[in-house]
Amino acid sequence: MFFSRKKPARSYDPATQQPALRCSICTGEQVAGFISPDGHFEDVQLIRTPQELDAFRARYSIPPECPLKKIY
């Protein structure tokens, strides 16, 4: 009732998934995640600052020169 189960850690498979940012046109909110081959976007982390984006890239070993696809 008061305690929920922890969600399993997200796994990133570079062979099948593509990193992306889902951006809101109205609010400017950005959510980092991965696009699966069937086009489904899986949310991973809310991005508020450039440091959070760097942390997302570091956590999933995404190099800085690799562009993130933006979904509007």
C-alpha positions as CSV (number, residue, x, y, z in Angstrom):
1,M,0.0,0.0,0.0
2,F,2.7,2.5,1.0
3,F,5.7,1.0,-0.7
4,S,5.9,0.3,-4.3
5,R,8.2,-2.1,-6.1
6,K,11.2,-0.7,-7.7
7,K,11.1,-0.6,-11.4
8,P,13.7,-2.7,-13.2
9,A,16.7,-0.8,-14.6
10,R,16.3,0.1,-18.2
11,S,18.6,-1.7,-20.6
12,Y,20.0,-0.1,-23.7
13,D,20.8,-2.3,-26.7
14,P,22.6,-0.1,-29.3
15,A,22.0,-2.7,-32.0
16,T,18.3,-2.4,-31.8
17,Q,17.4,0.8,-29.9
18,Q,18.1,4.4,-30.9
19,P,18.6,7.1,-28.2
20,A,16.3,10.1,-28.6
21,L,14.8,13.2,-26.9
22,R,11.1,13.7,-26.8
23,C,10.5,17.5,-26.6
24,S,7.4,19.4,-25.9
25,I,6.8,22.4,-28.1
26,C,4.6,24.1,-25.6
27,T,6.5,23.7,-22.3
28,G,10.0,23.0,-23.6
29,E,10.1,19.8,-21.4
30,Q,12.6,17.2,-22.6
31,V,12.5,13.5,-21.8
32,A,15.4,11.2,-22.8
33,G,14.8,7.7,-23.8
34,F,15.1,5.0,-26.5
35,I,13.2,4.2,-29.7
36,S,12.7,0.6,-30.3
37,P,12.6,-0.9,-33.9
38,D,8.8,-0.8,-33.9
39,G,8.8,2.9,-33.2
40,H,7.8,2.8,-29.5
41,F,9.5,5.4,-27.3
42,E,10.5,4.3,-23.8
43,D,11.0,7.1,-21.3
44,V,14.1,6.9,-19.1
45,Q,14.8,10.3,-17.6
46,L,13.5,13.8,-17.5
47,I,16.1,16.3,-18.7
48,R,16.1,19.8,-17.1
49,T,19.7,20.8,-17.4
50,P,22.6,20.1,-19.8
51,Q,24.3,18.3,-16.8
52,E,21.4,15.8,-16.7
53,L,21.8,15.2,-20.4
54,D,25.5,14.5,-19.9
55,A,24.6,12.1,-17.1
56,F,22.2,10.3,-19.3
57,R,24.8,10.0,-22.0
58,A,27.4,8.7,-19.5
59,R,25.0,6.2,-17.9
60,Y,24.3,4.5,-21.2
61,S,27.7,5.1,-22.8
62,I,26.4,7.4,-25.6
63,P,29.3,9.4,-27.0
64,P,28.8,13.2,-27.2
65,E,29.4,13.2,-31.0
66,C,26.4,10.9,-31.5
67,P,23.4,13.1,-32.2
68,L,20.1,12.4,-30.3
69,K,17.0,12.3,-32.5
70,K,14.5,14.9,-31.3
71,I,10.8,13.9,-31.4
72,Y,8.2,16.6,-31.2
